[in-house]
């Protein structure tokens, strides 16, 4: 669903979904086509609200450990999207 919401960004970003990059597969990468920051997003899900912060930290660690941003230039913003 989020990928579809990103479609309107296609003029400013190359939208990459679940493609191998670095040492794994990032959920969504928005690679800047202009002078804007790029974004790396990793999605996690839990029904336990107490685990939300832990999952958010794990998502950021996963992005860094798997080097999902290795091919991106300029400013890169890493986000987790943990849901409960």
Phi and psi in radians as a Rosetta constraint file:
Dihedral C 1 N 2 CA 2 C 2 CIRCULARHARMONIC -1.103 0.35
Dihedral N 2 CA 2 C 2 N 3 CIRCULARHARMONIC -0.614 0.35
Dihedral C 2 N 3 CA 3 C 3 CIRCULARHARMONIC -1.044 0.35
Dihedral N 3 CA 3 C 3 N 4 CIRCULARHARMONIC -0.752 0.35
Dihedral C 3 N 4 CA 4 C 4 CIRCULARHARMONIC -1.091 0.35
Dihedral N 4 CA 4 C 4 N 5 CIRCULARHARMONIC -0.615 0.35
Dihedral C 4 N 5 CA 5 C 5 CIRCULARHARMONIC -1.184 0.35
Dihedral N 5 CA 5 C 5 N 6 CIRCULARHARMONIC -0.437 0.35
Dihedral C 5 N 6 CA 6 C 6 CIRCULARHARMONIC -1.391 0.35
Dihedral N 6 CA 6 C 6 N 7 CIRCULARHARMONIC -0.218 0.35
Dihedral C 6 N 7 CA 7 C 7 CIRCULARHARMONIC -0.972 0.35
Dihedral N 7 CA 7 C 7 N 8 CIRCULARHARMONIC -0.624 0.35
Dihedral C 7 N 8 CA 8 C 8 CIRCULARHARMONIC -1.213 0.35
Dihedral N 8 CA 8 C 8 N 9 CIRCULARHARMONIC -0.153 0.35
Dihedral C 8 N 9 CA 9 C 9 CIRCULARHARMONIC -1.541 0.35
Dihedral N 9 CA 9 C 9 N 10 CIRCULARHARMONIC 0.012 0.35
Dihedral C 9 N 10 CA 10 C 10 CIRCULARHARMONIC -1.109 0.35
Dihedral N 10 CA 10 C 10 N 11 CIRCULARHARMONIC -0.278 0.35
Dihedral C 10 N 11 CA 11 C 11 CIRCULARHARMONIC -1.353 0.35
Dihedral N 11 CA 11 C 11 N 12 CIRCULARHARMONIC -0.480 0.35
Dihedral C 11 N 12 CA 12 C 12 CIRCULARHARMONIC -1.886 0.35
Dihedral N 12 CA 12 C 12 N 13 CIRCULARHARMONIC -0.268 0.35
Dihedral C 12 N 13 CA 13 C 13 CIRCULARHARMONIC -2.408 0.35
Dihedral N 13 CA 13 C 13 N 14 CIRCULARHARMONIC 2.541 0.35
Dihedral C 13 N 14 CA 14 C 14 CIRCULARHARMONIC -1.525 0.35
Dihedral N 14 CA 14 C 14 N 15 CIRCULARHARMONIC 2.124 0.35
Dihedral C 14 N 15 CA 15 C 15 CIRCULARHARMONIC -1.662 0.35
Dihedral N 15 CA 15 C 15 N 16 CIRCULARHARMONIC 2.074 0.35
Dihedral C 15 N 16 CA 16 C 16 CIRCULARHARMONIC -2.055 0.35
Dihedral N 16 CA 16 C 16 N 17 CIRCULARHARMONIC 2.138 0.35
Dihedral C 16 N 17 CA 17 C 17 CIRCULARHARMONIC -2.125 0.35
Dihedral N 17 CA 17 C 17 N 18 CIRCULARHARMONIC 2.130 0.35
Dihedral C 17 N 18 CA 18 C 18 CIRCULARHARMONIC 0.940 0.35
Dihedral N 18 CA 18 C 18 N 19 CIRCULARHARMONIC 0.566 0.35
Dihedral C 18 N 19 CA 19 C 19 CIRCULARHARMONIC -1.687 0.35
Dihedral N 19 CA 19 C 19 N 20 CIRCULARHARMONIC 2.506 0.35
Dihedral C 19 N 20 CA 20 C 20 CIRCULARHARMONIC -1.127 0.35
Dihedral N 20 CA 20 C 20 N 21 CIRCULARHARMONIC 2.237 0.35
Dihedral C 20 N 21 CA 21 C 21 CIRCULARHARMONIC -2.635 0.35
Dihedral N 21 CA 21 C 21 N 22 CIRCULARHARMONIC 2.504 0.35
Dihedral C 21 N 22 CA 22 C 22 CIRCULARHARMONIC 1.106 0.35
Dihedral N 22 CA 22 C 22 N 23 CIRCULARHARMONIC -2.156 0.35
Dihedral C 22 N 23 CA 23 C 23 CIRCULARHARMONIC -1.931 0.35
Dihedral N 23 CA 23 C 23 N 24 CIRCULARHARMONIC 0.374 0.35
Dihedral C 23 N 24 CA 24 C 24 CIRCULARHARMONIC -3.035 0.35
Dihedral N 24 CA 24 C 24 N 25 CIRCULARHARMONIC -2.660 0.35
Dihedral C 24 N 25 CA 25 C 25 CIRCULARHARMONIC -2.201 0.35
Dihedral N 25 CA 25 C 25 N 26 CIRCULARHARMONIC 2.011 0.35
Dihedral C 25 N 26 CA 26 C 26 CIRCULARHARMONIC -1.384 0.35
Dihedral N 26 CA 26 C 26 N 27 CIRCULARHARMONIC 2.594 0.35
Dihedral C 26 N 27 CA 27 C 27 CIRCULARHARMONIC -1.134 0.35
Dihedral N 27 CA 27 C 27 N 28 CIRCULARHARMONIC -0.966 0.35
Dihedral C 27 N 28 CA 28 C 28 CIRCULARHARMONIC -2.504 0.35
Dihedral N 28 CA 28 C 28 N 29 CIRCULARHARMONIC 2.335 0.35
Dihedral C 28 N 29 CA 29 C 29 CIRCULARHARMONIC -2.146 0.35
Dihedral N 29 CA 29 C 29 N 30 CIRCULARHARMONIC 2.270 0.35
Dihedral C 29 N 30 CA 30 C 30 CIRCULARHARMONIC -1.887 0.35
Dihedral N 30 CA 30 C 30 N 31 CIRCULARHARMONIC 1.761 0.35
Dihedral C 30 N 31 CA 31 C 31 CIRCULARHARMONIC -1.569 0.35
Dihedral N 31 CA 31 C 31 N 32 CIRCULARHARMONIC 2.120 0.35
Dihedral C 31 N 32 CA 32 C 32 CIRCULARHARMONIC -1.117 0.35
Dihedral N 32 CA 32 C 32 N 33 CIRCULARHARMONIC 2.336 0.35
Dihedral C 32 N 33 CA 33 C 33 CIRCULARHARMONIC -1.721 0.35
Dihedral N 33 CA 33 C 33 N 34 CIRCULARHARMONIC -0.134 0.35
Dihedral C 33 N 34 CA 34 C 34 CIRCULARHARMONIC -2.262 0.35
Dihedral N 34 CA 34 C 34 N 35 CIRCULARHARMONIC -2.789 0.35
Dihedral C 34 N 35 CA 35 C 35 CIRCULARHARMONIC -1.551 0.35
Dihedral N 35 CA 35 C 35 N 36 CIRCULARHARMONIC 1.106 0.35
Dihedral C 35 N 36 CA 36 C 36 CIRCULARHARMONIC -2.326 0.35
Dihedral N 36 CA 36 C 36 N 37 CIRCULARHARMONIC 2.835 0.35
Dihedral C 36 N 37 CA 37 C 37 CIRCULARHARMONIC -1.241 0.35
Dihedral N 37 CA 37 C 37 N 38 CIRCULARHARMONIC 2.638 0.35
Dihedral C 37 N 38 CA 38 C 38 CIRCULARHARMONIC -1.633 0.35
Dihedral N 38 CA 38 C 38 N 39 CIRCULARHARMONIC 2.770 0.35
Dihedral C 38 N 39 CA 39 C 39 CIRCULARHARMONIC -2.255 0.35
Dihedral N 39 CA 39 C 39 N 40 CIRCULARHARMONIC 2.431 0.35
Dihedral C 39 N 40 CA 40 C 40 CIRCULARHARMONIC -2.089 0.35
Dihedral N 40 CA 40 C 40 N 41 CIRCULARHARMONIC 2.204 0.35
Dihedral C 40 N 41 CA 41 C 41 CIRCULARHARMONIC -2.164 0.35
Dihedral N 41 CA 41 C 41 N 42 CIRCULARHARMONIC 2.369 0.35
Dihedral C 41 N 42 CA 42 C 42 CIRCULARHARMONIC -2.191 0.35
Dihedral N 42 CA 42 C 42 N 43 CIRCULARHARMONIC 2.191 0.35
Dihedral C 42 N 43 CA 43 C 43 CIRCULARHARMONIC -1.744 0.35
Dihedral N 43 CA 43 C 43 N 44 CIRCULARHARMONIC 2.412 0.35
Dihedral C 43 N 44 CA 44 C 44 CIRCULARHARMONIC -2.302 0.35
Dihedral N 44 CA 44 C 44 N 45 CIRCULARHARMONIC 2.718 0.35
Dihedral C 44 N 45 CA 45 C 45 CIRCULARHARMONIC -2.371 0.35
Dihedral N 45 CA 45 C 45 N 46 CIRCULARHARMONIC 2.446 0.35
Dihedral C 45 N 46 CA 46 C 46 CIRCULARHARMONIC -2.672 0.35
Dihedral N 46 CA 46 C 46 N 47 CIRCULARHARMONIC 2.642 0.35
Dihedral C 46 N 47 CA 47 C 47 CIRCULARHARMONIC -1.660 0.35
Dihedral N 47 CA 47 C 47 N 48 CIRCULARHARMONIC -0.151 0.35
Dihedral C 47 N 48 CA 48 C 48 CIRCULARHARMONIC -1.709 0.35
Dihedral N 48 CA 48 C 48 N 49 CIRCULARHARMONIC 1.838 0.35
Dihedral C 48 N 49 CA 49 C 49 CIRCULARHARMONIC -1.018 0.35
Dihedral N 49 CA 49 C 49 N 50 CIRCULARHARMONIC -0.503 0.35
Dihedral C 49 N 50 CA 50 C 50 CIRCULARHARMONIC -1.183 0.35
Dihedral N 50 CA 50 C 50 N 51 CIRCULARHARMONIC -0.456 0.35
Dihedral C 50 N 51 CA 51 C 51 CIRCULARHARMONIC -1.541 0.35
Dihedral N 51 CA 51 C 51 N 52 CIRCULARHARMONIC -0.043 0.35
Dihedral C 51 N 52 CA 52 C 52 CIRCULARHARMONIC -1.038 0.35
Dihedral N 52 CA 52 C 52 N 53 CIRCULARHARMONIC -0.828 0.35
Dihedral C 52 N 53 CA 53 C 53 CIRCULARHARMONIC -1.113 0.35
Dihedral N 53 CA 53 C 53 N 54 CIRCULARHARMONIC -0.681 0.35
Dihedral C 53 N 54 CA 54 C 54 CIRCULARHARMONIC -1.106 0.35
Dihedral N 54 CA 54 C 54 N 55 CIRCULARHARMONIC -0.789 0.35
Dihedral C 54 N 55 CA 55 C 55 CIRCULARHARMONIC -1.116 0.35
Dihedral N 55 CA 55 C 55 N 56 CIRCULARHARMONIC -0.648 0.35
Dihedral C 55 N 56 CA 56 C 56 CIRCULARHARMONIC -1.088 0.35
Dihedral N 56 CA 56 C 56 N 57 CIRCULARHARMONIC -0.763 0.35
Dihedral C 56 N 57 CA 57 C 57 CIRCULARHARMONIC -1.155 0.35
Dihedral N 57 CA 57 C 57 N 58 CIRCULARHARMONIC -0.677 0.35
Dihedral C 57 N 58 CA 58 C 58 CIRCULARHARMONIC -1.118 0.35
Dihedral N 58 CA 58 C 58 N 59 CIRCULARHARMONIC -0.658 0.35
Dihedral C 58 N 59 CA 59 C 59 CIRCULARHARMONIC -1.106 0.35
Dihedral N 59 CA 59 C 59 N 60 CIRCULARHARMONIC -0.788 0.35
Dihedral C 59 N 60 CA 60 C 60 CIRCULARHARMONIC -1.124 0.35
Dihedral N 60 CA 60 C 60 N 61 CIRCULARHARMONIC -0.732 0.35
Dihedral C 60 N 61 CA 61 C 61 CIRCULARHARMONIC -1.091 0.35
Dihedral N 61 CA 61 C 61 N 62 CIRCULARHARMONIC -0.683 0.35
Dihedral C 61 N 62 CA 62 C 62 CIRCULARHARMONIC -1.104 0.35
Dihedral N 62 CA 62 C 62 N 63 CIRCULARHARMONIC -0.770 0.35
Dihedral C 62 N 63 CA 63 C 63 CIRCULARHARMONIC -1.033 0.35
Dihedral N 63 CA 63 C 63 N 64 CIRCULARHARMONIC -0.765 0.35
Dihedral C 63 N 64 CA 64 C 64 CIRCULARHARMONIC -1.261 0.35
Dihedral N 64 CA 64 C 64 N 65 CIRCULARHARMONIC -0.785 0.35
Dihedral C 64 N 65 CA 65 C 65 CIRCULARHARMONIC -1.146 0.35
Dihedral N 65 CA 65 C 65 N 66 CIRCULARHARMONIC -0.665 0.35
Dihedral C 65 N 66 CA 66 C 66 CIRCULARHARMONIC -1.526 0.35
Dihedral N 66 CA 66 C 66 N 67 CIRCULARHARMONIC -0.039 0.35
Dihedral C 66 N 67 CA 67 C 67 CIRCULARHARMONIC 0.929 0.35
Dihedral N 67 CA 67 C 67 N 68 CIRCULARHARMONIC 0.824 0.35
Dihedral C 67 N 68 CA 68 C 68 CIRCULARHARMONIC -1.102 0.35
Dihedral N 68 CA 68 C 68 N 69 CIRCULARHARMONIC -0.349 0.35
Dihedral C 68 N 69 CA 69 C 69 CIRCULARHARMONIC -1.683 0.35
Dihedral N 69 CA 69 C 69 N 70 CIRCULARHARMONIC 0.163 0.35
Dihedral C 69 N 70 CA 70 C 70 CIRCULARHARMONIC -1.050 0.35
Dihedral N 70 CA 70 C 70 N 71 CIRCULARHARMONIC -0.574 0.35
Dihedral C 70 N 71 CA 71 C 71 CIRCULARHARMONIC -1.651 0.35
Dihedral N 71 CA 71 C 71 N 72 CIRCULARHARMONIC -0.013 0.35
Dihedral C 71 N 72 CA 72 C 72 CIRCULARHARMONIC -1.527 0.35
Dihedral N 72 CA 72 C 72 N 73 CIRCULARHARMONIC 2.517 0.35
Dihedral C 72 N 73 CA 73 C 73 CIRCULARHARMONIC -1.936 0.35
Dihedral N 73 CA 73 C 73 N 74 CIRCULARHARMONIC 2.722 0.35
Dihedral C 73 N 74 CA 74 C 74 CIRCULARHARMONIC 1.357 0.35
Dihedral N 74 CA 74 C 74 N 75 CIRCULARHARMONIC -2.759 0.35
Dihedral C 74 N 75 CA 75 C 75 CIRCULARHARMONIC -1.268 0.35
Dihedral N 75 CA 75 C 75 N 76 CIRCULARHARMONIC 2.319 0.35
Dihedral C 75 N 76 CA 76 C 76 CIRCULARHARMONIC -2.153 0.35
Dihedral N 76 CA 76 C 76 N 77 CIRCULARHARMONIC 2.265 0.35
Dihedral C 76 N 77 CA 77 C 77 CIRCULARHARMONIC -1.940 0.35
Dihedral N 77 CA 77 C 77 N 78 CIRCULARHARMONIC 2.184 0.35
Dihedral C 77 N 78 CA 78 C 78 CIRCULARHARMONIC -1.794 0.35
Dihedral N 78 CA 78 C 78 N 79 CIRCULARHARMONIC 2.264 0.35
Dihedral C 78 N 79 CA 79 C 79 CIRCULARHARMONIC -2.273 0.35
Dihedral N 79 CA 79 C 79 N 80 CIRCULARHARMONIC 2.536 0.35
Dihedral C 79 N 80 CA 80 C 80 CIRCULARHARMONIC -1.856 0.35
Dihedral N 80 CA 80 C 80 N 81 CIRCULARHARMONIC 2.638 0.35
Dihedral C 80 N 81 CA 81 C 81 CIRCULARHARMONIC -2.243 0.35
Dihedral N 81 CA 81 C 81 N 82 CIRCULARHARMONIC 1.321 0.35
Dihedral C 81 N 82 CA 82 C 82 CIRCULARHARMONIC -1.442 0.35
Dihedral N 82 CA 82 C 82 N 83 CIRCULARHARMONIC 2.311 0.35
Dihedral C 82 N 83 CA 83 C 83 CIRCULARHARMONIC -2.062 0.35
Dihedral N 83 CA 83 C 83 N 84 CIRCULARHARMONIC 2.618 0.35
